[in-house]
Amino acid sequence: MKVNRIIGTLTLWLIVCNISFAQKNGYFVKGDYGITVGTAQYFGDLNAAGAINNTRQSLGIFFRKQFNDYIGLRVSGTYAQLAYNSNSTSNPIYQKVQNLSFYDDVYEFAVQGDFNFFRYNSLEPYQRFTPYITLGLGVINYSPYVILTPQVQKEWNLPSNKQALRELETEEEKSYTNMAISCPLGVGFKFSINKKIGFFAEAVYRFTNTDYLDDVSKTYIGYDEAIKLKTQPIPSIAYLLQDPSIYSSFVPSETITPIGYIKGAKRGDPSTKDAFVIAQFGITWNIGTHRCPPIY
């Protein structure tokens, strides 16, 4: 019986300290926290070709609980600005003529699992570097808007050059929520500068379940509906922003018929959801260490 107890105790100790990837001396970092800075690139209806040609800034903070030298759970808050203009696309001239554009301030709260390829422990000189993959689930808040040119602002007698898009109902689909689910998936590498401070770089693609990060998804509301939005004495800016092609530099001067003249004309592609990628650098600070108690 005593032998069985000893074997059982040793087995439990091995499971906790070895099989769970604790260090050979029993120490591993409990967790870390940090800040990130980087760039964000939008992919969607206005950038269907997937070009990397309009990056914007991103910032973030996070806390990570380290379960062992291979697995951690990260909780993060991230801000990213997205932007694009259909004039920038490499797609056919039709999309350039559309002259659609947007900016979007996206705020994300996410929980991610980080999985190291190598044993990673800032307390050990030869275990201070590893590539890793990250996968998680998040919630985003987004608010697409446009920055109007001085010409448009003056012509439409608007007090500000910033115009929110969601409430204008620029498509036949009259409304959409400003919340969505995100699924971060990415790769990175990290290394420890010393026992307390680390550095990492990563690129994380965010899949989403919305097609309205850019306020473009389905079809134009058509001229007959749009003209109703143009009321006097102050015109509704929705009349212009549902179809700004008349201001496009790609339209010949003799052309005056907007693209969205016909109700139901294609404005976007609802079969694919919008997404964005964030490439960022971060600095981390370790939070203490843990040691498996010795067996006597």
N, C-alpha and C positions, 0 to 999 in steps of 0.2 A: 504493500500500500504506500509506504514511504517513497519507494522508487517511482510509483505511478504519479505521486504528487510532484516529485522533482521533475519528471519528464513533462508533466502537464504545465508546470511553471515555466520551464525552459521553452516549451513550445509557444506558450502565450507571449513570452518575452521576444521570441524570434518573430512572431507575427507582428507585434507592435513596433519593434525597433528595426527589424531587418527586412521582412517581407514588405512592410509599408515604406521601405526605402529610406529609413533614417540613416544617418551617417554612422560609419563604423565606430566612432567614438560617442555616438548617441546624440549629437547636437545637430539641430537644423534651425533655420530662421523661422520665426512664427508668422511673419508677414511683412508687408511694406506698404507705403503710400507714396504718392507722387503727383507730378504735374506733367502735362503733355502740350506740345505745340506742333502744328503741322499744316498741311494743305488738304483741301477737299475738292473732289471732282465729281460733277453730276453726270448721270447717264439716264436718258429717257427719251421722250418723244422728240425733243428738239436736238438731241445728240444721239440719234439712233445708231450712228456709225461707231460710237464708242471712242471718240477722239479725246485725247488728254490735252486740251487747249484753252481751258478757262478755269484754272484752279483758284480757290479762295482760301482764306485762313480758317484754322480750327484751333480750339483750345480745350483742355480737359483736366479733370482731377480724378483720382481713383484711390481705392483701398483694396489690397489683396490679402486674403488669408491663405497662408501657405500650409498645406496639409502634410507635405513631405517635400523631398528634393525634386520631385517630378510634377506634382499637381498642385495648382492653386486656384482659388476662386476670386474673381475680380468684380468689384462693384464700381461703376464709373459714371460720371456725368460729363457730357461732351457738348460743346457748341461748334457748329460748322456752318459757314455761309456757302450757299450754292448759288450759281448764276450761269446763265447761258443765253445766247442770242442765235436764232436759227440762221442768221447771216453767216455764222461761223462754221456751219456744218459743211462737210464734204459730200453730202447727199445731193440729189438732183436739184435743179434750179427751183422747182416748185417750193421746196422747203425754205429756200432763201427768200423767195417772193413773199412768203407768209409774214415775214418780219416780226415773228413772235419772240418775246424775250421775257426774262423774269429774274428776280433775286429771291432768295429764300433763307431765312434764319432758322436753322434746325437745331433743336435741343433734344438730346438723347439721354435717357437713363437706361443703363444696361447691366446685366449680370453675365459674366463670361467665365468659362473654364479655360485656364492656361495649362498646356501640356508640354513640358520640356522634353527635348530629345536626349539630352545628357543630364547626368546628375548635376544639380546646380546648388551650390552652397557658398555664400560669400565668406564663410569662416575658413574655407579650405583653399589654399593657394592654387591648386590644380583643378578646381571645380567652379571657377568663376565665370564661365562662358557657356552659353547654350543657345541653339536655335529653338524655336517653339512654334506651336500652332495655337490659335485661340478660336473659340466658338461660343456663341451666347445668344441671348434673347433680350430685346430692349423695347422701349416705348419712345416714340419721337413726337415732338410737337413742331409743327411747321406752319409757315405763314407766307405764301408766295406774294410778291409785290413787284411793281415795275418802277423804274426811275424815268420820268418823262423828260423829254427834251424841252428846252426853254420855248421853242416854237409851239409845241403841243400845249404846254402849260398856259401860255398866253392865249392861244386860239380857243382853248376850252375854258378859259377864265377860272383856273384852279388855284387855290391858296398855297398848295404845296406840290413839289415835283415827285413826291412819293405817293403811290397809289396802291392800296391793298387790292388783291384780285378776287379772293374767295367770295366775298359778299356781292360781287358784281354779277355773278351767275353768267359767265361768258360762254357757256355751252348749253346744249339741250338738257344735259344732266344738271339740274338746277342747283344742287348743293352737294357738298362733301364735307366731311369732318376734318378738323385740323390736327387730329391724332392718328397715329398709325403704329403698326408693329414693325420692328426692325430685327434682322438676324445678322449680327456681325460674324464674319468668317475671315480669318487672315493668318498671316505668318509674320514672324519677327525674330530678332535675336537680342540677347541681353548679356551684359557682363558687369561684374562688380569692380568698381574703382578701388574700393577698400572694403573693410568689414561692415561699414555703415551705409555707404553711398553706391548706387548702381546707375546704369545707363541702359536704355533700350531704344530700338527703332523697329517699327512695324508698319505694315500696310494691311488695312482691314476693309474688306468690301462689305457694304451694308445692303442686303436685300430688304425690300419693304413690301407691304401689302397694299400700297396706295399707288395710283397713277396720276396723282395731282400735286406732286412736289413742284411741278412747273405750271400748274393750272391748265394743262393741256392733256386731253385724253381721248375725246370722242369726236363730236361733230359740231359744226357751226350752227348757231341758232337761226341764221338766214337773214336776208335783208329786211323782209317784212317785219320780223320780230325785232330786229336791231333798230329799225327806224322808229319804232314805238318808244325806244329808250331815249331818243333824242327829243327831249321836251324843251320848251321855251319858258322863260328867257334864258335859263342856264342848261346847256345840253348835258346829258349824262355821259360821263367818260366811258361807260360800258359800251356805248355805241361804237367807239373807236377801238377799245381794247379787245373786244371779241374778235375783231378782224382789222389789224393795223396795216394790212398789205397795201392800202392806198398810199401809205407813207414810205413804202419800200423803194430803195434806190435801184432795185433790180426790175422794177416795173417800168416799161416804156412810158414816156411822158404823155403819149396819146391815150394810154390805157387808164380808164377811170372806174372800171367795174371791179369792185373788191372780189377777192377769192371766195369769201364767205357769202356771196350773194344768194346762193341756193341753200335753203334749209336742209340740213342733213349732210352737207358736203364734209368730207373727211378733214378733221382738224388734227387728230392724233391717232394713236394706235392703242386701243384699250386692252389688247391681248397680252401686252407686256407691262409689267410694273416698273415704276421708277426705282432707281438705286443710286448709291454714291459710294465712293471710296475715300478713305482718309489715310494719308501717309503721314506718320508723326514720329517725333522723337520725344523721349521722356527721361526724367531723372527721378530716382527713387531713394527713399530713406527706409532702412530696415527697422523693424519693431522687435527688439529683443531676440532671444533664442530659447530653445526648449531642449532639455536633455532627458533621455530615458533613464530612470533610476537604475543603479547597478543591482545585480542579483548577488546576494551573499549566501 
